[in-house]
Amino acid sequence: MFVKLTNTISVLLAIFVVLRFGELIYRDKLSYAFAGDFLLRYVLD
């Protein structure tokens, strides 16, 4: 029972960590995309 509980907790923790890092990387990529778009418009204008 205890082993199953710790397994569940570690799985939840792993999912949480992956989601956090995924969100950070996703935001980073989005901001880069916005910056690139802005630069392209600025250069082409």
C-alpha positions in Angstrom: 0.0 0.0 0.0 2.7 2.4 1.0 4.8 1.6 -2.0 1.9 2.2 -4.3 1.3 5.5 -2.6 4.9 6.7 -3.1 4.8 5.5 -6.7 1.6 7.6 -7.3 3.2 10.6 -5.6 6.4 10.3 -7.7 4.4 10.0 -10.9 2.4 13.1 -10.0 5.6 14.9 -9.1 7.2 13.9 -12.4 4.1 15.1 -14.4 4.1 18.4 -12.5 7.8 19.0 -13.2 7.4 18.1 -16.8 4.4 20.5 -17.1 6.3 23.3 -15.4 9.3 23.0 -17.6 7.1 22.5 -20.7 5.2 25.7 -19.8 8.5 27.7 -19.3 10.0 26.4 -22.6 6.7 27.0 -24.4 6.5 30.6 -23.1 10.2 31.1 -24.1 9.5 29.9 -27.6 6.4 32.1 -27.8 8.3 35.2 -26.7 11.1 34.4 -29.2 8.5 34.0 -32.0 6.9 37.3 -31.1 10.3 39.0 -31.0 11.2 37.4 -34.4 7.9 38.5 -35.9 8.4 42.1 -34.6 12.0 42.2 -35.9 10.9 40.9 -39.3 8.1 43.5 -39.6 10.5 46.2 -38.5 13.2 45.2 -41.0 10.7 44.7 -43.9 8.8 47.9 -43.3 
